[in-house]
Amino acid sequence: MTRGARPASGPVGVVDIGSNSIRLVVFDAPKRAPQPVFNEKILCGLGRGLQRSGELDPDGMKLALDNLQRFAALARAMGVAELSFIATAAVRDARNGPDFVRAAEARIGDRIEILSGADEARLAAMGVVAGIPEADGLAGDLGGGSLELVRLSGARVGAHATLPLGPLRLRDIEGRDKVRALIDQQIGGLDWLGQIRGKAFYAVGGAWRALARVHMAHVDYPLHVIHHYTLKRARAEEFCDLVAGLSRDSLERVPDVSRKRIDTLPLAAMVLSRVLKHARPAELVFAATGLREGCVYSKLPATERRRDPLIEACADIARTSARFAVDGQALMAWISPLFRRAPPAEARLRLAACDLSDIAWREHPDYRAEIAFLRTLRIPFTGIDHPGRAFVALAIHTRYEGRADGPVTRPAWQLLDEARLRQAHVLGLALRLAYTLSAGTPEVLRAVRLGLDKGAVELVAPEGLRPMIGEAVERRLEALARAIGRKPRVRVRTR
């Protein structure tokens, strides 16, 4: 849970030239938890008809050239320190791909790197690791022209394959049976897929993210955050088979399906279903980080890569919105006696909550708890699953005196079991006590100790600071003690 000094360099950008779209993403800095400050996509359809013609689509090329020039100008105007242009399957495989690249480089005045299948797979996998450091299983990145499959284990990239199974290619094949046979032929030839059984499959790519959104709406899921949305394999297969069999007319009546995805979503669902059937992972995990994040992550020094993206992101937020001198690490140390028996995995969530514990101080007092809960739940950070988000958000909600059973906290109650709900509530009460006692003053927290002793939660203060523990502090201490089944106690330390 260490955190590092921020890199001094400015924003960095990636232009991803894909089979279906081109996208510019600008990140605030090259660091472990980069935040996108600009993100724009243009659907060009470069790979439209590639399976039949062997060439990039002429209309798509014109649209791509115009917008690549615009993206390059935007990046310069934004002061982007480093801009990477990368092209993937369609440009790589098309006969006129080199001609397109030459024309594009003349327009933008910069070099475009045509990624090999192996490099595309590696960077997509590194993007998954950037967002889910504990990833263990199989990463799959579905683009318009290809599917990259990569074995992941302990942040290490293993066996990989690039398969011509992008929806823009598959739509040129007539007949569902022929499409399914091609998918099975390509995937079935990977003998190393047996290593994945019982692990996780991490799904990357716009079409699969669209599929996740449709499933969330289908089951009325309480949190519309794609990253780390997780399904058991059987449920995922059933849903993918359902979507794969839908007609265009049926898809048009589904409100959460983008009109731009109607033609390709059934094919994306079929590819995902066949991958799950062949690899037999225990669960499907959707990842919002992929190729572009992998480009940034791959250029970081090893020491920076090893940092925790959740802790880094929360520390960044605390640095830019701090009101008090006390920091998350000091709060974490002060409350630690209460959590000595807590699961080790929750330590990083507690630190995240400590860093975010004053996130809503600028809001109206009547709405601080609600705003703090919703903002924390939806912050686009990585390195945290959905129950973890709910845990941290509920703790911050309690810190701002929010009612635990209020309607705003419904997602937490659906995503956490009773034990974790209780732990989050205790964490929030401890943070509330810390701020009431110290007003964010590090010296007070260092001088007044919180501890557990003989059935009591106690504050131990030096004699000179006994007046700091007034009625408001005693009420906070009593609420905390009651939550963990103990009595409150104030003890004065004479020496």
C-alpha positions as CSV (number, residue, x, y, z in Angstrom):
1,M,0.0,0.0,0.0
2,T,2.9,2.3,-0.6
3,R,2.5,5.4,-2.7
4,G,5.0,7.3,-4.7
5,A,5.9,10.8,-5.7
6,R,4.1,12.1,-8.8
7,P,5.9,12.1,-12.1
8,A,6.9,15.6,-13.2
9,S,5.9,15.1,-16.9
10,G,2.7,16.4,-18.4
11,P,-0.2,14.7,-20.0
12,V,0.3,11.7,-22.4
13,G,-2.0,10.6,-25.1
14,V,-2.8,7.5,-27.2
15,V,-4.5,7.4,-30.6
16,D,-5.9,3.9,-31.2
17,I,-6.6,3.3,-34.9
18,G,-8.9,0.2,-34.8
19,S,-11.0,-1.7,-37.3
20,N,-14.2,0.0,-36.4
21,S,-13.2,3.3,-34.7
22,I,-10.3,5.6,-34.0
23,R,-10.1,7.1,-30.5
24,L,-7.9,9.7,-28.8
25,V,-7.5,9.4,-25.0
26,V,-5.4,11.9,-23.1
27,F,-4.3,10.9,-19.6
28,D,-3.2,13.5,-17.0
29,A,0.3,12.0,-16.5
30,P,2.3,8.8,-17.0
31,K,1.7,7.2,-13.6
32,R,0.2,4.1,-12.0
33,A,-3.3,5.4,-11.9
34,P,-3.6,7.8,-14.8
35,Q,-6.9,9.7,-15.2
36,P,-8.3,10.3,-18.6
37,V,-8.9,14.1,-19.2
38,F,-10.1,13.8,-22.8
39,N,-11.6,10.8,-24.5
40,E,-13.2,11.0,-28.0
41,K,-14.1,8.2,-30.5
42,I,-15.0,8.4,-34.2
43,L,-16.6,5.4,-35.8
44,C,-14.8,5.1,-39.2
45,G,-15.3,1.5,-40.1
46,L,-11.8,1.1,-41.6
47,G,-12.3,-2.7,-41.5
48,R,-15.7,-2.7,-43.1
49,G,-15.7,-5.3,-45.9
50,L,-12.0,-6.3,-45.3
51,Q,-12.8,-10.0,-45.3
52,R,-14.2,-9.7,-48.8
53,S,-12.0,-7.1,-50.4
54,G,-8.7,-7.4,-48.5
55,E,-8.6,-3.6,-48.3
56,L,-9.5,-0.8,-46.0
57,D,-12.9,0.8,-46.6
58,P,-12.4,4.0,-48.8
59,D,-15.0,6.1,-47.0
60,G,-13.5,4.9,-43.7
61,M,-10.0,5.9,-44.7
62,K,-11.1,9.5,-45.6
63,L,-13.0,9.9,-42.3
64,A,-10.0,8.4,-40.4
65,L,-7.5,10.7,-42.1
66,D,-9.5,13.9,-41.4
67,N,-10.0,12.9,-37.8
68,L,-6.4,11.8,-37.2
69,Q,-5.3,15.2,-38.3
70,R,-7.8,16.8,-35.9
71,F,-6.7,14.5,-33.0
72,A,-3.0,15.5,-33.6
73,A,-3.9,19.2,-33.5
74,L,-6.0,18.7,-30.4
75,A,-3.2,17.0,-28.6
76,R,-0.7,19.7,-29.5
77,A,-3.2,22.4,-28.2
78,M,-3.6,20.4,-25.0
79,G,0.2,20.4,-24.4
80,V,0.4,16.6,-24.6
81,A,4.0,15.6,-23.7
82,E,3.9,12.3,-25.6
83,L,1.4,11.1,-28.2
84,S,1.4,7.5,-29.4
85,F,-0.4,6.5,-32.6
86,I,-1.0,2.8,-32.8
87,A,-2.9,0.8,-35.5
88,T,-4.3,-2.6,-35.0
89,A,-5.8,-5.5,-37.0
90,A,-7.5,-3.8,-40.0
91,V,-4.5,-1.7,-40.9
92,R,-2.1,-4.6,-40.2
93,D,-4.0,-7.0,-42.5
94,A,-5.2,-4.8,-45.3
95,R,-3.3,-4.7,-48.6
96,N,-3.6,-1.0,-48.6
97,G,-2.7,-0.6,-45.0
98,P,0.8,0.7,-45.6
99,D,-0.6,3.3,-48.1
100,F,-3.1,4.5,-45.5
101,V,-0.3,4.8,-42.9
102,R,1.9,6.8,-45.2
103,A,-1.0,9.2,-46.0
104,A,-1.9,9.5,-42.3
105,E,1.7,10.2,-41.2
106,A,2.0,12.9,-43.8
107,R,-1.2,14.5,-42.3
108,I,-0.3,14.3,-38.7
109,G,3.5,14.8,-38.9
110,D,4.2,11.9,-36.6
111,R,4.9,8.2,-36.8
112,I,2.2,5.5,-36.6
113,E,3.1,2.1,-35.1
114,I,1.4,-0.9,-36.7
115,L,1.2,-3.3,-33.9
116,S,1.8,-7.0,-34.6
117,G,-0.7,-9.4,-33.3
118,A,1.6,-10.4,-30.5
119,D,2.2,-6.7,-29.5
120,E,-1.5,-6.0,-29.6
121,A,-2.2,-9.0,-27.3
122,R,0.6,-8.0,-24.9
123,L,-0.6,-4.4,-24.6
124,A,-4.2,-5.4,-24.1
125,A,-3.2,-7.8,-21.4
126,M,-1.0,-5.2,-19.7
127,G,-4.1,-2.9,-19.8
128,V,-6.0,-5.6,-17.9
129,V,-3.2,-5.9,-15.3
130,A,-3.1,-2.1,-15.0
131,G,-6.8,-2.1,-13.9
132,I,-7.0,-5.5,-12.1
133,P,-3.5,-6.2,-10.7
134,E,-4.6,-9.5,-9.2
135,A,-5.7,-10.8,-12.6
136,D,-5.2,-14.6,-13.0
137,G,-6.7,-16.4,-16.0
138,L,-7.3,-15.3,-19.6
139,A,-7.6,-11.8,-21.0
140,G,-9.6,-11.4,-24.2
141,D,-9.7,-8.1,-26.2
142,L,-12.3,-8.1,-29.0
143,G,-11.8,-5.4,-31.6
144,G,-13.6,-5.0,-34.9
145,G,-11.1,-7.1,-36.8
146,S,-9.5,-9.5,-34.3
147,L,-9.7,-11.2,-31.0
148,E,-6.6,-11.2,-28.8
149,L,-6.4,-14.0,-26.1
150,V,-3.6,-13.8,-23.5
151,R,-2.8,-16.0,-20.5
152,L,-2.3,-13.9,-17.3
153,S,-0.8,-15.0,-14.0
154,G,0.5,-12.8,-11.3
155,A,0.7,-9.8,-13.6
156,R,2.8,-11.9,-16.0
157,V,1.8,-12.2,-19.6
158,G,2.0,-15.8,-20.9
159,A,0.8,-17.6,-24.0
160,H,-1.2,-15.5,-26.4
161,A,-3.0,-15.7,-29.8
162,T,-4.4,-13.3,-32.3
163,L,-7.5,-14.7,-34.1
164,P,-9.5,-13.2,-37.0
165,L,-12.7,-13.1,-35.1
166,G,-13.6,-9.5,-34.9
167,P,-17.3,-8.8,-35.6
168,L,-16.6,-6.7,-38.7
169,R,-14.9,-9.7,-40.2
170,L,-17.5,-12.2,-39.1
171,R,-20.5,-10.2,-40.5
172,D,-19.1,-10.9,-44.0
173,I,-19.7,-14.6,-43.5
174,E,-23.2,-15.8,-44.4
175,G,-24.9,-18.2,-42.0
176,R,-24.7,-18.5,-38.2
177,D,-23.6,-22.1,-38.4
178,K,-20.6,-21.1,-40.5
179,V,-19.7,-18.3,-38.2
180,R,-19.9,-20.6,-35.1
181,A,-17.8,-23.2,-36.9
182,L,-15.1,-20.7,-37.7
183,I,-15.0,-19.4,-34.1
184,D,-14.8,-23.0,-32.8
185,Q,-12.1,-23.9,-35.2
186,Q,-9.9,-20.9,-34.3
187,I,-10.4,-21.1,-30.5
188,G,-10.3,-24.9,-30.4
189,G,-6.8,-24.9,-31.8
190,L,-5.4,-23.3,-28.7
191,D,-4.2,-26.2,-26.6
192,W,-3.1,-24.0,-23.7
193,L,-6.7,-22.9,-23.0
194,G,-6.9,-25.8,-20.5
195,Q,-4.8,-23.8,-18.1
196,I,-7.7,-21.3,-17.7
197,R,-10.3,-23.7,-16.3
198,G,-11.6,-22.6,-13.0
199,K,-9.9,-19.2,-13.2
200,A,-11.3,-15.9,-14.6
201,F,-11.8,-14.6,-18.1
202,Y,-11.3,-10.8,-18.4
203,A,-13.3,-9.3,-21.3
204,V,-12.0,-6.1,-23.0
205,G,-13.4,-4.1,-25.9
206,G,-16.3,-1.9,-26.8
207,A,-18.6,-4.6,-28.0
208,W,-18.2,-6.7,-24.9
209,R,-18.6,-3.6,-22.7
210,A,-21.9,-2.9,-24.5
211,L,-22.9,-6.4,-23.7
212,A,-22.2,-5.8,-20.0
213,R,-24.4,-2.7,-20.1
214,V,-27.3,-4.7,-21.6
215,H,-26.9,-7.4,-18.9
216,M,-26.8,-4.8,-16.1
217,A,-30.1,-3.4,-17.4
218,H,-31.5,-6.8,-17.8
219,V,-31.0,-7.8,-14.2
220,D,-31.5,-4.3,-12.7
221,Y,-28.0,-4.3,-11.3
222,P,-27.5,-1.5,-8.7
223,L,-24.2,-0.1,-9.9
224,H,-23.6,0.9,-13.5
225,V,-19.8,0.6,-13.5
226,I,-18.4,-1.7,-16.2
227,H,-15.0,-2.2,-14.7
228,H,-14.9,-5.4,-12.6
229,Y,-18.6,-6.3,-13.3
230,T,-18.5,-10.0,-12.7
231,L,-20.7,-12.9,-13.7
232,K,-20.5,-16.7,-13.1
233,R,-19.8,-18.5,-16.3
234,A,-23.1,-20.3,-16.5
235,R,-25.1,-17.1,-16.3
236,A,-22.8,-15.4,-18.8
237,E,-23.1,-18.2,-21.3
238,E,-26.8,-18.2,-21.0
239,F,-27.1,-14.5,-21.6
240,C,-24.6,-14.5,-24.5
241,D,-26.5,-17.3,-26.3
242,L,-29.7,-15.2,-25.8
243,V,-28.2,-12.1,-27.4
244,A,-26.5,-14.0,-30.1
245,G,-29.8,-15.3,-31.3
246,L,-31.6,-12.0,-31.3
247,S,-32.7,-10.5,-34.6
248,R,-32.0,-6.8,-35.6
249,D,-35.7,-6.0,-34.9
250,S,-35.5,-7.5,-31.4
251,L,-32.3,-5.6,-30.7
252,E,-33.8,-2.3,-31.8
253,R,-36.4,-2.7,-29.1
254,V,-33.7,-3.1,-26.3
255,P,-33.2,0.4,-24.9
256,D,-29.7,-0.1,-23.7
257,V,-28.3,-1.2,-27.1
258,S,-26.5,1.5,-29.0
259,R,-27.8,1.8,-32.6
260,K,-24.1,1.6,-33.7
261,R,-23.8,-1.8,-32.1
262,I,-26.9,-3.5,-33.4
263,D,-25.2,-5.3,-36.3
264,T,-22.2,-6.5,-34.3
265,L,-23.5,-7.2,-30.8
266,P,-24.9,-10.7,-31.6
267,L,-21.6,-11.6,-33.2
268,A,-19.7,-10.3,-30.2
269,A,-22.0,-12.3,-27.9
270,M,-21.4,-15.4,-30.0
271,V,-17.6,-15.0,-29.8
272,L,-17.8,-14.5,-26.0
273,S,-20.0,-17.5,-25.6
274,R,-17.7,-19.8,-27.6
275,V,-14.6,-18.6,-25.6
276,L,-16.4,-19.4,-22.4
277,K,-17.4,-22.8,-23.6
278,H,-13.9,-23.7,-24.7
279,A,-11.9,-22.1,-21.8
280,R,-14.4,-23.0,-19.0
281,P,-13.4,-20.2,-16.6
282,A,-15.1,-19.9,-13.2
283,E,-16.3,-16.4,-13.9
284,L,-16.4,-13.6,-16.5
285,V,-15.0,-10.2,-15.4
286,F,-15.4,-7.1,-17.6
287,A,-12.5,-4.7,-17.7
288,A,-12.7,-1.1,-18.7
289,T,-8.9,-0.9,-19.2
290,G,-7.2,-2.4,-22.2
291,L,-4.9,-1.5,-25.1
292,R,-4.7,2.2,-24.5
293,E,-4.1,1.9,-20.8
294,G,-1.6,-0.9,-21.5
295,C,0.4,1.5,-23.7
296,V,0.8,3.9,-20.7
297,Y,1.4,1.1,-18.2
298,S,4.0,-0.6,-20.4
299,K,6.2,2.5,-20.4
300,L,6.2,2.9,-16.6
301,P,9.3,1.9,-14.6
302,A,8.9,-1.4,-12.7
303,T,8.7,0.4,-9.3
304,E,5.7,2.4,-10.5
305,R,4.0,-0.6,-12.0
306,R,4.1,-2.4,-8.6
307,R,2.1,0.4,-6.9
308,D,-1.5,-0.2,-6.0
309,P,-3.7,1.7,-8.5
310,L,-6.6,2.2,-6.0
311,I,-4.3,3.7,-3.3
312,E,-2.5,5.9,-5.9
313,A,-5.8,7.2,-7.2
314,C,-7.3,7.9,-3.8
315,A,-4.1,9.6,-2.7
316,D,-4.3,11.8,-5.8
317,I,-7.8,12.8,-4.9
318,A,-6.8,13.6,-1.4
319,R,-3.9,15.7,-2.6
320,T,-6.0,17.9,-4.9
321,S,-9.0,18.3,-2.5
322,A,-7.4,18.4,0.9
323,R,-9.0,20.7,3.5
324,F,-7.0,19.5,6.6
325,A,-3.4,18.8,7.3
326,V,-4.1,15.2,8.5
327,D,-3.7,12.6,5.7
328,G,-5.0,9.2,5.0
329,Q,-2.0,7.4,6.4
330,A,-2.3,9.2,9.7
331,L,-6.0,8.4,10.0
332,M,-5.3,4.8,9.1
333,A,-2.8,4.5,11.8
334,W,-5.1,6.2,14.4
335,I,-8.0,3.8,13.8
336,S,-5.9,0.7,13.3
337,P,-6.5,-0.7,16.9
338,L,-10.1,-1.3,16.0
339,F,-9.3,-3.5,13.1
340,R,-6.6,-5.9,14.2
341,R,-8.8,-8.9,13.5
342,A,-10.2,-7.7,10.2
343,P,-9.4,-9.6,7.0
344,P,-6.0,-8.4,5.6
345,A,-7.6,-7.7,2.2
346,E,-9.7,-4.9,3.8
347,A,-6.6,-2.9,4.9
348,R,-6.3,-1.3,1.5
349,L,-10.0,-0.5,1.4
350,R,-9.7,1.2,4.8
351,L,-6.8,3.3,3.5
352,A,-8.8,4.2,0.5
353,A,-11.7,5.3,2.8
354,C,-9.2,7.3,4.9
355,D,-7.9,9.1,1.9
356,L,-11.4,9.9,0.7
357,S,-12.9,10.7,4.1
358,D,-13.2,14.5,3.5
359,I,-14.3,14.2,-0.1
360,A,-17.5,16.1,0.3
361,W,-16.5,19.0,2.6
362,R,-17.4,21.6,0.0
363,E,-21.0,20.3,-0.4
364,H,-24.1,21.6,1.4
365,P,-24.3,20.0,4.9
366,D,-27.7,18.5,4.2
367,Y,-26.4,16.6,1.2
368,R,-22.9,15.7,2.1
369,A,-23.6,12.1,3.1
370,E,-25.5,11.4,-0.1
371,I,-23.1,13.1,-2.4
372,A,-20.1,11.5,-0.7
373,F,-21.7,8.0,-1.1
374,L,-22.6,8.4,-4.7
375,R,-19.4,10.0,-5.7
376,T,-17.2,7.4,-4.0
377,L,-19.3,4.6,-5.4
378,R,-18.8,5.9,-9.0
379,I,-15.3,7.3,-9.0
380,P,-13.7,5.8,-12.2
381,F,-10.7,4.3,-10.3
382,T,-9.4,0.8,-10.8
383,G,-7.9,-1.9,-8.6
384,I,-11.3,-2.4,-6.8
385,D,-14.2,-4.7,-7.3
386,H,-17.9,-3.7,-6.9
387,P,-18.3,-4.9,-3.3
388,G,-15.1,-3.0,-2.5
389,R,-16.6,0.2,-3.9
390,A,-19.7,-0.3,-1.9
391,F,-17.6,-0.9,1.3
392,V,-15.7,2.3,0.9
393,A,-18.7,4.4,-0.1
394,L,-20.8,3.2,2.8
395,A,-17.9,4.0,5.2
396,I,-17.7,7.6,3.8
397,H,-21.5,7.9,4.0
398,T,-21.4,7.0,7.7
399,R,-18.5,9.4,8.3
400,Y,-20.8,12.2,7.1
401,E,-23.6,11.0,9.5
402,G,-25.7,9.4,6.8
403,R,-28.4,7.0,7.8
404,A,-27.2,3.4,7.1
405,D,-30.7,2.3,6.0
406,G,-31.4,5.3,3.8
407,P,-32.5,4.7,0.2
408,V,-29.3,6.1,-1.2
409,T,-27.3,3.2,0.3
410,R,-29.3,0.5,-1.6
411,P,-26.4,-0.5,-3.8
412,A,-24.2,-1.3,-0.7
413,W,-26.9,-3.4,0.9
414,Q,-27.2,-5.4,-2.3
415,L,-23.4,-5.9,-2.8
416,L,-22.2,-6.5,0.7
417,D,-23.0,-9.2,3.2
418,E,-24.0,-8.4,6.8
419,A,-20.4,-8.7,8.2
420,R,-19.0,-6.3,5.7
421,L,-21.8,-3.9,6.1
422,R,-21.1,-3.8,9.8
423,Q,-17.3,-3.3,9.2
424,A,-18.0,-0.4,6.8
425,H,-20.3,1.2,9.4
426,V,-17.7,0.9,12.2
427,L,-15.0,2.3,9.9
428,G,-17.2,5.3,9.1
429,L,-18.0,5.9,12.8
430,A,-14.2,5.8,13.6
431,L,-13.5,8.4,10.9
432,R,-16.3,10.6,12.2
433,L,-14.8,10.4,15.7
434,A,-11.3,11.3,14.4
435,Y,-12.5,14.4,12.6
436,T,-14.7,15.6,15.5
437,L,-11.8,15.1,18.0
438,S,-9.1,16.6,15.9
439,A,-10.7,18.9,13.3
440,G,-8.1,17.4,11.0
441,T,-5.2,18.4,13.1
442,P,-2.3,15.8,13.1
443,E,-1.0,16.9,16.4
444,V,-4.2,16.0,18.2
445,L,-4.4,12.6,16.6
446,R,-0.8,11.9,17.6
447,A,-1.4,13.0,21.2
448,V,-4.8,11.3,21.8
449,R,-4.8,7.6,21.4
450,L,-7.8,5.4,20.3
451,G,-7.7,1.8,21.7
452,L,-9.5,-1.3,22.9
453,D,-9.2,-2.4,26.5
454,K,-11.2,-4.7,28.7
455,G,-14.5,-4.5,26.9
456,A,-14.2,-0.8,26.2
457,V,-13.4,1.6,23.4
458,E,-11.3,4.3,25.0
459,L,-9.7,7.6,24.2
460,V,-6.5,8.1,26.1
461,A,-5.5,11.8,26.3
462,P,-2.7,13.6,28.1
463,E,-3.9,15.8,30.9
464,G,-3.4,19.0,29.0
465,L,-5.7,17.9,26.2
466,R,-8.6,16.5,28.3
467,P,-10.7,19.6,27.4
468,M,-10.5,18.5,23.8
469,I,-12.8,15.6,24.6
470,G,-16.1,17.5,25.0
471,E,-19.7,16.4,24.7
472,A,-19.6,16.0,20.9
473,V,-16.6,13.8,21.0
474,E,-18.1,11.7,23.8
475,R,-21.3,11.1,21.7
476,R,-19.2,10.0,18.7
477,L,-17.2,7.7,21.0
478,E,-20.4,6.2,22.5
479,A,-21.8,5.5,19.0
480,L,-18.6,3.8,17.9
481,A,-18.5,1.7,21.1
482,R,-22.1,0.7,20.7
483,A,-21.5,-0.5,17.1
484,I,-18.8,-3.0,18.3
485,G,-20.6,-4.0,21.5
486,R,-18.3,-2.3,23.9
487,K,-18.5,0.6,26.4
488,P,-17.0,4.0,25.8
489,R,-14.2,5.2,28.2
490,V,-12.1,8.3,28.4
491,R,-8.8,8.0,30.3
492,V,-6.5,10.8,31.2
493,R,-2.8,10.0,31.0
494,T,-1.0,12.0,33.7
495,R,2.5,11.2,32.4
